[in-house]
Amino acid sequence: MKSNESKINSDFNKMPNTDQIHIEENTPQDLFKEYKRFYETESFLEAIEMLTQIINKGFPAAEFEMGKHHYFGSEQLGIAKDYLRAFDYFSKAAFLGHSGALYYQGIMYLKGLGVALDVNQALHNLNMAATQGEIEALDALGKIYQFGYSDILPDYKKAESYYKNAINLGNPPSMLNLALLLENQLRFEEAYELIIESAKHGFVGAIQYGLSTYK
C-alpha cells in the first residue's frame, strides 16, 4: 500500500502546478488572421467582432482594414460609408507606418474626402507611401504628373519614373498607363511592348486596349 502511495505521490509531483501555468493570449496577428478567415468564409458577424477586438492594439493592419470598410462602406459588416471615420482610422494606421494608409490619406487629401482638400499634403502622403513601395501610390503619382492636377502641371519625366517604379514592383496596370503616356510621345514600339507585357500578366484593360488599338 505504501508503495502505491509513494508512486501516486511521485506521479502527482511530476504534474505541473496549475497555479503557475501561464495561458498566453492570442496576439493581434493571430486575431487578425482569424478575422480574415471569418471574412473570407462570409462569417461577417464573427469577422467584425474579431476586428473590433484588435483596434487600438498597436497593430496598424487592423486600423487600415477598418478604414477601408468605412471608406467604401460594407453592407456585409453593417458599416456605412463614412469618410470622416475612414480618415481617422487611416491616420492611426499611418502613424504606425502603414504604407497603404498613407496612400488612402493622400487620395483623401487630393479629393477633399473627410478632410479639407490639400494637394501639397496629398503629395506628401503619396510620396511617403511610394517611398515604402506602395504600388498604388506610385501609380497615382504617375497619373498626377501625366495629366496634371490642380496647380500641378504635367511632367512626363516624373510620370514615367513613377510608373516604372510601380512596374518594377510588378504592377500590370502601370504598364498600360505608361504605354499610354509613351503613345502621346509617339514612342509606339515601347508602348506596344508594355501593352503586350501587361496583357501577358492578365490585365483585362491591356487586353481590351490592345485588341481595339493594335489590329
Accessible surface in RSA format (square Angstrom, percent):
REM  Atomic radii and reference values for relative SASA: ProtOr
REM  Chains: A
REM  Algorithm: Lee & Richards
REM  Probe-radius: 1.40
REM  Slices: 20
REM RES _ NUM      All-atoms   Total-Side   Main-Chain    Non-polar    All polar
REM                ABS   REL    ABS   REL    ABS   REL    ABS   REL    ABS   REL
RES MET A   1   171.50  88.8 130.85  86.6  40.65  96.8 111.44  94.7  60.06  79.6
RES LYS A   2   171.68  83.8 168.39 103.3   3.29   7.8 111.27 100.2  60.41  64.3
RES SER A   3    87.96  74.3  74.50  99.4  13.45  31.0  45.99  97.9  41.96  58.8
RES ASN A   4    90.89  62.7  89.40  86.4   1.48   3.6  14.87  35.8  76.02  73.5
RES GLU A   5    92.58  53.2  91.36  69.1   1.22   2.9  28.03  54.2  64.56  52.7
RES SER A   6    69.90  59.1  61.09  81.5   8.81  20.3  35.94  76.5  33.96  47.6
RES LYS A   7   132.83  64.8 126.56  77.7   6.27  14.9  99.31  89.4  33.51  35.7
RES ILE A   8    90.94  51.8  90.32  67.3   0.63   1.5  90.94  65.5   0.00   0.0
RES ASN A   9    89.23  61.5  87.46  84.5   1.77   4.3  20.13  48.5  69.09  66.8
RES SER A  10    46.79  39.5  42.20  56.3   4.59  10.6  26.12  55.6  20.66  28.9
RES ASP A  11    60.76  42.6  58.04  57.8   2.72   6.4  24.65  58.0  36.12  36.0
RES PHE A  12   131.62  65.8 121.41  75.2  10.21  26.6 121.72  73.8   9.89  28.3
RES ASN A  13   124.70  86.0  93.48  90.3  31.21  75.2  28.96  69.7  95.73  92.5
RES LYS A  14   163.37  79.7 129.25  79.3  34.12  81.2  87.51  78.8  75.87  80.8
RES MET A  15   115.29  59.7 101.34  67.1  13.96  33.2  89.97  76.5  25.32  33.5
RES PRO A  16    97.84  71.3  77.90  71.0  19.94  72.5  89.04  73.5   8.80  54.7
RES ASN A  17    76.27  52.6  60.69  58.6  15.58  37.5  25.40  61.1  50.87  49.2
RES THR A  18   105.92  75.3  89.67  90.9  16.24  38.7  64.83  87.1  41.09  62.1
RES ASP A  19   131.97  92.4  95.84  95.4  36.13  85.4  29.48  69.4 102.49 102.2
RES GLN A  20   145.21  81.2 114.44  83.6  30.77  73.3  42.45  90.4 102.76  77.9
RES ILE A  21    93.72  53.3  69.90  52.1  23.82  57.4  75.20  54.2  18.52  50.2
RES HIS A  22   149.83  81.9 125.40  87.2  24.43  62.5  89.49  92.2  60.35  70.2
RES ILE A  23   147.12  83.7 130.49  97.2  16.63  40.1 134.20  96.6  12.92  35.0
RES GLU A  24   143.17  82.2 120.02  90.8  23.14  55.1  35.83  69.3 107.33  87.6
RES GLU A  25   157.86  90.6 134.63 101.9  23.23  55.3  54.35 105.1 103.51  84.5
RES ASN A  26    99.03  68.3  79.94  77.3  19.09  46.0   5.42  13.0  93.61  90.5
RES THR A  27    64.16  45.6  60.77  61.6   3.40   8.1  60.70  81.5   3.46   5.2
RES PRO A  28    40.05  29.2  40.04  36.5   0.01   0.0  40.05  33.1   0.00   0.0
RES GLN A  29    94.23  52.7  93.16  68.1   1.07   2.5  35.58  75.7  58.65  44.5
RES ASP A  30    61.22  42.9  58.66  58.4   2.56   6.0  14.64  34.4  46.58  46.5
RES LEU A  31    27.67  15.4  27.67  19.8   0.00   0.0  27.67  19.4   0.00   0.0
RES PHE A  32    30.13  15.1  30.13  18.7   0.00   0.0  30.13  18.3   0.00   0.0
RES LYS A  33   144.62  70.6 137.34  84.3   7.28  17.3  85.78  77.2  58.84  62.7
RES GLU A  34    57.83  33.2  57.83  43.8   0.00   0.0  19.31  37.4  38.52  31.5
RES TYR A  35     0.18   0.1   0.18   0.1   0.00   0.0   0.00   0.0   0.18   0.2
RES LYS A  36    75.18  36.7  75.17  46.1   0.01   0.0  38.28  34.5  36.89  39.3
RES ARG A  37   118.15  49.6 114.77  58.5   3.38   8.0  58.60  80.1  59.55  36.1
RES PHE A  38    35.74  17.9  35.74  22.1   0.00   0.0  35.74  21.7   0.00   0.0
RES TYR A  39    66.50  31.0  63.95  36.4   2.56   6.7  40.17  30.2  26.33  32.5
RES GLU A  40   127.61  73.3  96.13  72.7  31.48  75.0  42.65  82.5  84.96  69.4
RES THR A  41    86.30  61.4  59.51  60.3  26.79  63.8  64.34  86.4  21.96  33.2
RES GLU A  42   127.90  73.4 109.61  82.9  18.29  43.5  23.86  46.2 104.03  84.9
RES SER A  43    36.70  31.0  29.50  39.4   7.19  16.6  10.75  22.9  25.95  36.4
RES PHE A  44    44.10  22.1  40.36  25.0   3.74   9.7  40.59  24.6   3.52  10.1
RES LEU A  45   124.67  69.4 116.75  83.5   7.92  19.9 120.14  84.4   4.53  12.2
RES GLU A  46    74.23  42.6  73.20  55.4   1.03   2.5  25.91  50.1  48.33  39.5
RES ALA A  47     0.00   0.0   0.00   0.0   0.00   0.0   0.00   0.0   0.00   0.0
RES ILE A  48    32.98  18.8  32.98  24.6   0.00   0.0  32.98  23.8   0.00   0.0
RES GLU A  49    95.31  54.7  88.77  67.2   6.54  15.6  35.82  69.3  59.49  48.6
RES MET A  50    30.49  15.8  30.42  20.1   0.07   0.2  29.91  25.4   0.58   0.8
RES LEU A  51     0.00   0.0   0.00   0.0   0.00   0.0   0.00   0.0   0.00   0.0
RES THR A  52    80.29  57.1  71.99  73.0   8.30  19.8  63.14  84.8  17.15  25.9
RES GLN A  53    95.13  53.2  84.13  61.5  11.00  26.2  37.04  78.8  58.09  44.1
RES ILE A  54     0.00   0.0   0.00   0.0   0.00   0.0   0.00   0.0   0.00   0.0
RES ILE A  55    21.93  12.5  14.43  10.7   7.51  18.1  14.43  10.4   7.51  20.4
RES ASN A  56   106.94  73.7  74.01  71.5  32.93  79.3  32.66  78.6  74.28  71.8
RES LYS A  57   127.50  62.2 100.28  61.5  27.22  64.8  50.74  45.7  76.76  81.8
RES GLY A  58    53.97  66.6   0.00   N/A  53.97  66.6  24.92  68.4  29.05  65.1
RES PHE A  59    36.55  18.3  36.51  22.6   0.04   0.1  36.55  22.2   0.00   0.0
RES PRO A  60    32.10  23.4  32.10  29.3   0.00   0.0  32.10  26.5   0.00   0.0
RES ALA A  61    23.64  21.7  23.22  35.8   0.42   1.0  23.22  32.7   0.42   1.1
RES ALA A  62     0.00   0.0   0.00   0.0   0.00   0.0   0.00   0.0   0.00   0.0
RES GLU A  63     3.29   1.9   3.29   2.5   0.00   0.0   0.26   0.5   3.03   2.5
RES PHE A  64    27.13  13.6  27.13  16.8   0.00   0.0  27.13  16.4   0.00   0.0
RES GLU A  65    16.86   9.7  16.86  12.8   0.00   0.0   0.06   0.1  16.80  13.7
RES MET A  66    11.09   5.7  11.09   7.3   0.00   0.0   9.96   8.5   1.13   1.5
RES GLY A  67     0.00   0.0   0.00   N/A   0.00   0.0   0.00   0.0   0.00   0.0
RES LYS A  68    62.34  30.4  61.50  37.7   0.85   2.0  17.45  15.7  44.89  47.8
RES HIS A  69    15.56   8.5  14.49  10.1   1.07   2.7   8.92   9.2   6.64   7.7
RES HIS A  70    10.38   5.7  10.38   7.2   0.00   0.0   5.86   6.0   4.53   5.3
RES TYR A  71    23.09  10.8  22.20  12.6   0.90   2.3  10.70   8.0  12.40  15.3
RES PHE A  72   119.15  59.6 101.02  62.6  18.13  47.2 101.33  61.4  17.82  51.0
RES GLY A  73    24.93  30.7   0.00   N/A  24.93  30.7   8.48  23.3  16.45  36.8
RES SER A  74     7.51   6.3   3.57   4.8   3.94   9.1   6.53  13.9   0.98   1.4
RES GLU A  75   170.01  97.6 141.57 107.1  28.44  67.7  62.77 121.4 107.24  87.6
RES GLN A  76   103.76  58.0  77.65  56.7  26.11  62.2  27.24  58.0  76.51  58.0
RES LEU A  77    15.13   8.4   0.00   0.0  15.13  38.0   3.14   2.2  11.99  32.3
RES GLY A  78    69.03  85.1   0.00   N/A  69.03  85.1  35.81  98.3  33.22  74.4
RES ILE A  79    21.03  12.0  12.81   9.5   8.21  19.8  16.59  11.9   4.44  12.1
RES ALA A  80    80.97  74.4  63.11  97.4  17.87  40.6  72.74 102.4   8.23  21.8
RES LYS A  81   121.80  59.4  94.20  57.8  27.60  65.7  43.49  39.1  78.31  83.4
RES ASP A  82    47.78  33.5  42.24  42.0   5.54  13.1  14.25  33.5  33.53  33.4
RES TYR A  83    67.56  31.5  62.90  35.8   4.66  12.1  39.69  29.8  27.87  34.4
RES LEU A  84   129.61  72.2 121.34  86.8   8.27  20.8 122.26  85.9   7.35  19.8
RES ARG A  85   122.07  51.3 119.75  61.0   2.32   5.5  35.70  48.8  86.37  52.3
RES ALA A  86     0.00   0.0   0.00   0.0   0.00   0.0   0.00   0.0   0.00   0.0
RES PHE A  87    28.47  14.2  28.47  17.6   0.00   0.0  28.47  17.3   0.00   0.0
RES ASP A  88    69.23  48.5  65.63  65.3   3.60   8.5  20.36  47.9  48.87  48.7
RES TYR A  89    23.99  11.2  23.99  13.6   0.00   0.0   4.44   3.3  19.55  24.1
RES PHE A  90     0.00   0.0   0.00   0.0   0.00   0.0   0.00   0.0   0.00   0.0
RES SER A  91    35.03  29.6  29.44  39.3   5.59  12.9  27.37  58.3   7.66  10.7
RES LYS A  92    77.12  37.6  72.02  44.2   5.10  12.1  52.33  47.1  24.80  26.4
RES ALA A  93     0.00   0.0   0.00   0.0   0.00   0.0   0.00   0.0   0.00   0.0
RES ALA A  94    14.23  13.1   4.97   7.7   9.26  21.1   5.21   7.3   9.03  23.9
RES PHE A  95   178.99  89.6 147.79  91.5  31.20  81.2 157.31  95.4  21.69  62.1
RES LEU A  96    83.22  46.3  54.18  38.8  29.04  73.0  59.94  42.1  23.28  62.6
RES GLY A  97    41.15  50.7   0.00   N/A  41.15  50.7  26.69  73.2  14.46  32.4
RES HIS A  98    41.95  22.9  35.98  25.0   5.97  15.3  28.20  29.1  13.74  16.0
RES SER A  99    24.53  20.7  21.45  28.6   3.08   7.1   1.91   4.1  22.61  31.7
RES GLY A 100     4.09   5.0   0.00   N/A   4.09   5.0   3.85  10.6   0.24   0.5
RES ALA A 101     0.00   0.0   0.00   0.0   0.00   0.0   0.00   0.0   0.00   0.0
RES LEU A 102     9.45   5.3   9.45   6.8   0.00   0.0   9.45   6.6   0.00   0.0
RES TYR A 103    29.66  13.8  29.66  16.9   0.00   0.0   1.96   1.5  27.70  34.1
RES TYR A 104    22.21  10.4  22.21  12.6   0.00   0.0   6.92   5.2  15.28  18.8
RES GLN A 105    16.33   9.1  16.33  11.9   0.00   0.0   0.00   0.0  16.33  12.4
RES GLY A 106     0.00   0.0   0.00   N/A   0.00   0.0   0.00   0.0   0.00   0.0
RES ILE A 107    17.47   9.9  17.47  13.0   0.00   0.0  17.47  12.6   0.00   0.0
RES MET A 108     0.00   0.0   0.00   0.0   0.00   0.0   0.00   0.0   0.00   0.0
RES TYR A 109    37.94  17.7  37.94  21.6   0.00   0.0   8.83   6.6  29.11  35.9
RES LEU A 110    11.34   6.3  11.34   8.1   0.00   0.0  11.34   8.0   0.00   0.0
RES LYS A 111   117.94  57.5  96.32  59.1  21.62  51.5  51.15  46.0  66.79  71.1
RES GLY A 112    29.46  36.3   0.00   N/A  29.46  36.3   4.72  12.9  24.74  55.4
RES LEU A 113    40.23  22.4  38.98  27.9   1.25   3.1  40.23  28.3   0.00   0.0
RES GLY A 114    22.88  28.2   0.00   N/A  22.88  28.2   8.20  22.5  14.67  32.9
RES VAL A 115    39.25  25.8  21.69  19.6  17.56  42.3  32.78  28.5   6.47  17.5
RES ALA A 116    82.01  75.4  63.43  97.9  18.58  42.3  74.87 105.4   7.14  18.9
RES LEU A 117   104.16  58.0  77.54  55.5  26.61  66.9  77.54  54.5  26.61  71.6
RES ASP A 118    59.45  41.6  54.72  54.5   4.73  11.2  12.83  30.2  46.61  46.5
RES VAL A 119    22.55  14.8  18.53  16.8   4.02   9.7  18.53  16.1   4.02  10.9
RES ASN A 120   121.31  83.7 113.20 109.4   8.11  19.5  27.40  65.9  93.91  90.8
RES GLN A 121    61.70  34.5  58.54  42.8   3.16   7.5   7.14  15.2  54.56  41.4
RES ALA A 122     0.00   0.0   0.00   0.0   0.00   0.0   0.00   0.0   0.00   0.0
RES LEU A 123    27.72  15.4  27.72  19.8   0.00   0.0  27.72  19.5   0.00   0.0
RES HIS A 124    99.62  54.4  92.15  64.0   7.47  19.1  60.35  62.2  39.27  45.7
RES ASN A 125     7.51   5.2   7.51   7.3   0.00   0.0   0.00   0.0   7.51   7.3
RES LEU A 126     0.00   0.0   0.00   0.0   0.00   0.0   0.00   0.0   0.00   0.0
RES ASN A 127    50.96  35.1  50.16  48.5   0.79   1.9  21.89  52.7  29.07  28.1
RES MET A 128    79.92  41.4  75.24  49.8   4.68  11.1  72.38  61.5   7.53  10.0
RES ALA A 129     0.00   0.0   0.00   0.0   0.00   0.0   0.00   0.0   0.00   0.0
RES ALA A 130    12.17  11.2   4.61   7.1   7.56  17.2   4.89   6.9   7.28  19.3
RES THR A 131   121.94  86.7  86.37  87.6  35.57  84.8  73.09  98.2  48.86  73.9
RES GLN A 132    92.47  51.7  56.13  41.0  36.34  86.5  36.92  78.6  55.54  42.1
RES GLY A 133    32.23  39.7   0.00   N/A  32.23  39.7  17.27  47.4  14.95  33.5
RES GLU A 134    34.75  20.0  32.19  24.4   2.56   6.1   3.00   5.8  31.75  25.9
RES ILE A 135    49.36  28.1  47.07  35.1   2.29   5.5  47.07  33.9   2.29   6.2
RES GLU A 136    86.17  49.5  82.18  62.2   3.98   9.5  32.19  62.3  53.98  44.1
RES ALA A 137     0.00   0.0   0.00   0.0   0.00   0.0   0.00   0.0   0.00   0.0
RES LEU A 138     7.99   4.5   7.99   5.7   0.00   0.0   7.99   5.6   0.00   0.0
RES ASP A 139    14.34  10.0  14.34  14.3   0.00   0.0   3.73   8.8  10.62  10.6
RES ALA A 140    14.33  13.2   9.36  14.4   4.97  11.3  13.34  18.8   0.99   2.6
RES LEU A 141     0.00   0.0   0.00   0.0   0.00   0.0   0.00   0.0   0.00   0.0
RES GLY A 142     0.00   0.0   0.00   N/A   0.00   0.0   0.00   0.0   0.00   0.0
RES LYS A 143    96.92  47.3  95.08  58.3   1.84   4.4  44.65  40.2  52.27  55.7
RES ILE A 144    10.17   5.8   6.90   5.1   3.27   7.9  10.15   7.3   0.02   0.0
RES TYR A 145    21.84  10.2  21.84  12.4   0.00   0.0   6.86   5.2  14.99  18.5
RES GLN A 146     7.94   4.4   4.51   3.3   3.42   8.1   1.05   2.2   6.88   5.2
RES PHE A 147   136.54  68.3 111.64  69.1  24.90  64.8 115.20  69.8  21.34  61.1
RES GLY A 148    17.48  21.6   0.00   N/A  17.48  21.6   4.50  12.3  12.98  29.1
RES TYR A 149    77.24  36.1  70.30  40.0   6.95  18.1  59.73  44.9  17.51  21.6
RES SER A 150    85.20  72.0  29.59  39.5  55.61 128.1  25.62  54.6  59.58  83.5
RES ASP A 151   137.47  96.3 112.49 112.0  24.98  59.1  40.17  94.5  97.29  97.0
RES ILE A 152    26.66  15.2  19.68  14.7   6.97  16.8  23.78  17.1   2.88   7.8
RES LEU A 153   143.77  80.1 135.53  97.0   8.24  20.7 135.59  95.2   8.18  22.0
RES PRO A 154    71.56  52.2  50.02  45.6  21.54  78.3  50.32  41.5  21.24 132.0
RES ASP A 155    51.36  36.0  45.84  45.6   5.53  13.1  15.09  35.5  36.28  36.2
RES TYR A 156    88.28  41.2  82.13  46.7   6.15  16.0  49.52  37.2  38.77  47.8
RES LYS A 157   179.92  87.8 170.79 104.8   9.13  21.7 115.88 104.3  64.04  68.2
RES LYS A 158   100.09  48.8  96.72  59.3   3.37   8.0  56.27  50.7  43.82  46.7
RES ALA A 159     0.00   0.0   0.00   0.0   0.00   0.0   0.00   0.0   0.00   0.0
RES GLU A 160    24.25  13.9  24.25  18.3   0.00   0.0   7.16  13.8  17.09  14.0
RES SER A 161    58.48  49.4  52.15  69.6   6.33  14.6  28.64  61.0  29.84  41.8
RES TYR A 162    40.17  18.8  40.17  22.9   0.00   0.0  20.08  15.1  20.08  24.8
RES TYR A 163     0.34   0.2   0.34   0.2   0.00   0.0   0.00   0.0   0.34   0.4
RES LYS A 164    98.60  48.1  98.10  60.2   0.50   1.2  56.58  50.9  42.02  44.8
RES ASN A 165    66.59  45.9  64.41  62.2   2.18   5.3  10.60  25.5  55.99  54.1
RES ALA A 166     0.00   0.0   0.00   0.0   0.00   0.0   0.00   0.0   0.00   0.0
RES ILE A 167    31.62  18.0  25.15  18.7   6.48  15.6  25.15  18.1   6.48  17.6
RES ASN A 168   123.32  85.0  87.26  84.3  36.06  86.8  28.25  68.0  95.07  91.9
RES LEU A 169    91.54  51.0  66.48  47.6  25.06  63.0  71.76  50.4  19.78  53.2
RES GLY A 170    47.00  58.0   0.00   N/A  47.00  58.0  26.15  71.8  20.85  46.7
RES ASN A 171    22.76  15.7  22.17  21.4   0.59   1.4   0.59   1.4  22.17  21.4
RES PRO A 172    26.69  19.5  26.69  24.3   0.00   0.0  26.69  22.0   0.00   0.0
RES PRO A 173    42.92  31.3  42.41  38.7   0.51   1.9  42.41  35.0   0.51   3.1
RES SER A 174     0.00   0.0   0.00   0.0   0.00   0.0   0.00   0.0   0.00   0.0
RES MET A 175     9.20   4.8   9.20   6.1   0.00   0.0   9.14   7.8   0.06   0.1
RES LEU A 176    19.77  11.0  19.77  14.1   0.00   0.0  19.77  13.9   0.00   0.0
RES ASN A 177    24.02  16.6  23.33  22.5   0.69   1.7   1.43   3.5  22.59  21.8
RES LEU A 178     3.72   2.1   3.72   2.7   0.00   0.0   3.72   2.6   0.00   0.0
RES ALA A 179     0.00   0.0   0.00   0.0   0.00   0.0   0.00   0.0   0.00   0.0
RES LEU A 180    55.77  31.1  54.13  38.7   1.63   4.1  54.26  38.1   1.51   4.1
RES LEU A 181     0.00   0.0   0.00   0.0   0.00   0.0   0.00   0.0   0.00   0.0
RES LEU A 182     3.81   2.1   3.81   2.7   0.00   0.0   3.81   2.7   0.00   0.0
RES GLU A 183    25.48  14.6  20.71  15.7   4.77  11.4   9.39  18.2  16.10  13.1
RES ASN A 184    95.07  65.6  63.16  61.0  31.91  76.8  15.40  37.1  79.67  77.0
RES GLN A 185    60.31  33.7  37.11  27.1  23.21  55.3  21.81  46.4  38.50  29.2
RES LEU A 186   134.24  74.8 116.21  83.1  18.04  45.3 116.21  81.6  18.04  48.5
RES ARG A 187    71.73  30.1  64.05  32.7   7.67  18.3  38.55  52.7  33.18  20.1
RES PHE A 188   104.17  52.1 101.05  62.6   3.11   8.1 101.18  61.3   2.99   8.5
RES GLU A 189   145.14  83.3 138.62 104.9   6.52  15.5  56.65 109.6  88.49  72.3
RES GLU A 190    80.26  46.1  77.82  58.9   2.44   5.8  38.01  73.5  42.25  34.5
RES ALA A 191     0.00   0.0   0.00   0.0   0.00   0.0   0.00   0.0   0.00   0.0
RES TYR A 192    95.50  44.6  95.50  54.3   0.00   0.0  58.60  44.0  36.90  45.5
RES GLU A 193   119.03  68.3 111.62  84.4   7.42  17.7  39.93  77.2  79.11  64.6
RES LEU A 194    32.23  17.9  31.34  22.4   0.89   2.2  32.07  22.5   0.16   0.4
RES ILE A 195     1.86   1.1   1.86   1.4   0.00   0.0   1.86   1.3   0.00   0.0
RES ILE A 196    64.66  36.8  64.54  48.1   0.12   0.3  64.54  46.5   0.12   0.3
RES GLU A 197    70.45  40.4  70.40  53.3   0.05   0.1  22.68  43.9  47.77  39.0
RES SER A 198     0.00   0.0   0.00   0.0   0.00   0.0   0.00   0.0   0.00   0.0
RES ALA A 199    27.06  24.9  19.00  29.3   8.06  18.3  19.30  27.2   7.75  20.5
RES LYS A 200   154.44  75.3 114.50  70.3  39.94  95.1  74.15  66.7  80.30  85.5
RES HIS A 201   101.38  55.4  66.17  46.0  35.21  90.1  48.17  49.6  53.20  61.9
RES GLY A 202    46.42  57.2   0.00   N/A  46.42  57.2  27.94  76.7  18.48  41.4
RES PHE A 203    60.81  30.4  55.53  34.4   5.27  13.7  60.76  36.8   0.05   0.1
RES VAL A 204    90.99  59.9  89.55  81.1   1.44   3.5  89.55  77.8   1.44   3.9
RES GLY A 205    23.45  28.9   0.00   N/A  23.45  28.9  18.50  50.8   4.94  11.1
RES ALA A 206     0.18   0.2   0.00   0.0   0.18   0.4   0.00   0.0   0.18   0.5
RES ILE A 207    68.35  38.9  64.42  48.0   3.93   9.5  67.87  48.9   0.47   1.3
RES GLN A 208   114.78  64.2 108.59  79.4   6.19  14.7  38.17  81.2  76.61  58.1
RES TYR A 209    60.16  28.1  56.19  32.0   3.97  10.3  46.90  35.2  13.26  16.3
RES GLY A 210    13.62  16.8   0.00   N/A  13.62  16.8  12.13  33.3   1.49   3.3
RES LEU A 211   128.60  71.6 119.32  85.4   9.28  23.3 120.62  84.7   7.98  21.5
RES SER A 212    73.49  62.1  50.98  68.0  22.51  51.8  45.20  96.2  28.29  39.6
RES THR A 213    66.00  46.9  38.45  39.0  27.54  65.6  35.40  47.6  30.59  46.2
RES TYR A 214    66.58  31.1  41.82  23.8  24.77  64.5  46.60  35.0  19.98  24.6
RES LYS A 215   211.04 103.0 129.97  79.7  81.07 193.0 110.49  99.4 100.55 107.1
END  Absolute sums over single chains surface
CHAIN  1 A    13081.4      10910.4       2171.0       7399.8       5681.5
END  Absolute sums over all chains
TOTAL         13081.4      10910.4       2171.0       7399.8       5681.5
